[in-house]
């Protein structure tokens, strides 16, 4: 299942609306000016997807949230150790560099940030596609924290897509806090069923 260029543009516009709401929500959460922008929306072969996150020999941290309902798939916030621990310092109101390891508090800060951001995007999808509002709601599951190599992450995130087709769709997002780019990436990975629904909805003239 492949989306054409017009469908990808329409879907990216919908996610852009979510980035505006997510920016406001993130700024309130961390107490600092924050901007979130869709960097790219790509369809690419499965074997190329792994290289979009990090060097294969460096572990990454990620918080993944399963989405159920009309749209199903995974939303995943990815970051390196330094960026994730800097976020923990910010949220815990302590000097930068205080957090040196993934304590329960640091992990909790990353999970709650993921929950806030992903819910903002899901709200935008729900508003952009009227069919979602008149059927099953989008139900996010509690996020999970993991730390492993990028290849393992992509295998986990793309497993359901890979069983159905050889190409995947990834939404990559750029984060800026206090006018400084931070090394976080938000991935939206719809499964095969949702890809089919996107194709139908976007082909019929939605989102509104």
C-alpha positions in Angstrom: 0.0 0.0 0.0 1.5 3.3 -1.2 0.2 6.8 -0.8 0.6 9.1 -3.8 2.3 12.5 -3.5 -1.0 14.4 -3.0 -2.1 12.0 -0.3 1.2 12.4 1.5 1.0 16.2 1.3 -2.6 16.1 2.7 -1.5 13.8 5.5 1.5 16.0 6.3 -0.8 19.0 6.5 -3.0 17.2 9.1 0.1 16.3 11.2 1.3 19.9 10.9 -1.9 21.0 12.7 -1.0 18.5 15.4 2.5 20.0 15.7 1.1 23.5 16.5 -1.0 22.1 19.4 1.9 19.9 20.5 4.2 23.0 20.6 1.8 24.8 22.9 1.4 21.8 25.1 5.1 21.1 25.3 5.9 24.7 26.2 3.4 24.6 29.1 4.7 21.2 30.3 8.4 22.2 30.4 7.9 25.9 31.2 10.1 27.0 28.3 9.4 28.3 24.7 9.1 25.2 22.4 8.5 24.7 18.7 7.7 21.4 17.1 7.7 21.1 13.3 7.1 18.2 10.9 10.5 17.7 9.3 9.5 15.1 6.7 6.9 12.6 5.9 8.4 9.7 4.0 7.6 6.4 2.4 10.7 4.3 2.0 11.8 0.6 1.8 12.0 -1.2 5.1 15.7 -1.8 4.8 16.3 2.0 4.6 14.2 2.9 7.6 16.7 1.8 10.2 19.3 4.4 9.1 16.9 7.3 9.7 17.5 7.4 13.5 21.0 6.9 14.6 24.3 5.1 14.0 23.8 1.4 14.3 26.6 1.1 16.9 25.0 3.7 19.3 22.0 2.8 21.5 19.0 5.1 21.5 16.3 5.7 24.1 12.6 5.6 23.0 9.2 5.8 24.5 6.6 4.0 22.4 2.8 4.4 22.6 0.4 2.0 20.9 -2.6 3.6 19.3 -5.9 1.7 19.0 -9.2 2.5 17.5 -10.0 3.9 14.0 -6.2 4.3 13.4 -3.8 1.8 14.8 0.0 1.8 15.0 2.8 3.2 17.1 3.9 6.7 18.1 7.5 6.8 19.3 9.6 9.6 20.8 13.3 8.8 20.2 16.3 10.5 21.8 19.9 9.9 22.8 20.9 9.6 26.5 22.2 13.2 26.7 19.0 14.7 25.3 16.7 12.6 27.4 18.5 13.3 30.6 18.6 17.0 29.8 14.9 16.9 29.5 14.7 15.2 32.9 16.8 18.0 34.5 14.5 20.6 32.9 11.3 19.0 34.2 12.7 18.2 37.6 14.0 21.8 38.0 17.6 20.9 38.6 20.8 22.1 37.0 21.6 20.6 33.6 23.9 17.6 34.0 22.5 16.6 37.3 20.8 13.5 35.9 23.4 10.9 35.0 21.4 7.8 34.6 17.8 6.6 34.0 16.3 6.7 37.4 12.6 6.2 38.0 12.1 10.0 38.0 14.0 10.6 34.8 12.1 7.8 33.1 8.8 9.1 34.3 9.6 12.5 32.9 10.3 11.1 29.5 7.2 8.9 29.5 4.9 11.8 30.5 6.4 14.0 27.8 5.7 11.3 25.3 2.1 11.0 26.5 1.5 14.7 26.2 3.0 15.0 22.7 1.4 11.9 21.2 -2.1 12.8 22.5 -1.8 16.3 20.9 -1.1 14.6 17.5 -3.9 12.1 18.0 -6.3 14.9 18.7 -5.3 16.6 15.5 -5.8 13.4 13.5 -9.3 13.0 15.0 -10.2 16.6 14.1 -8.8 16.3 10.6 -10.7 13.2 9.7 -14.5 13.5 10.4 -14.8 9.7 9.9 -12.8 9.2 13.1 -15.2 11.3 15.2 -18.2 9.4 14.0 -16.8 5.9 14.6 -14.3 4.5 17.0 -12.2 6.9 19.1 -8.4 7.0 19.0 -7.3 5.3 22.2 -3.6 5.7 23.2 -2.1 3.0 25.5 0.3 4.0 28.3 3.8 4.6 26.8 6.7 2.3 27.5 10.4 3.2 27.9 13.2 1.3 26.2 16.9 1.7 25.5 18.5 -0.3 22.7 20.0 -0.1 19.3 18.2 1.7 16.4 18.0 -1.5 14.4 16.1 -3.2 17.2 13.8 -0.2 17.6 12.9 -0.1 13.9 12.3 -3.9 13.8 9.9 -3.4 16.7 8.2 -0.4 15.3 7.8 -1.6 11.8 7.0 -5.2 12.4 3.3 -5.0 11.6 3.9 -3.0 8.5 6.6 -5.3 7.2 4.3 -8.3 7.4 1.9 -6.6 4.9 4.1 -4.7 2.5 7.8 -3.7 1.8 7.4 0.1 2.2 6.8 2.0 5.4 5.7 5.6 6.2 7.6 7.6 8.8 6.7 11.1 10.1 9.9 12.7 11.5 9.6 15.8 13.7 12.1 18.5 14.7 12.1 20.0 18.2 13.4 23.4 19.3 13.5 24.5 23.0 14.5 28.0 23.8 15.6 28.5 20.2 18.0 25.5 20.5 17.5 22.4 18.4 17.2 19.3 20.6 18.0 15.7 19.5 14.5 14.3 19.7 12.6 12.6 16.9 8.9 11.7 17.0 7.9 8.9 14.7 4.3 8.0 13.7 4.2 4.5 12.3 0.7 3.4 11.2 0.1 -0.3 10.6 -1.1 -1.9 7.4 -4.8 -1.5 8.1 -4.4 2.2 8.9 -2.3 2.7 5.7 -5.3 1.3 3.8 -7.7 3.7 5.6 -5.5 6.7 5.0 -5.5 5.8 1.3 -9.3 5.7 1.2 -9.8 8.8 3.3 -7.3 10.9 1.5 -8.5 9.7 -1.9 -12.1 10.7 -1.0 -11.2 14.3 -0.3 -10.5 14.2 3.4 -9.1 15.6 5.6 -11.3 18.6 5.8 
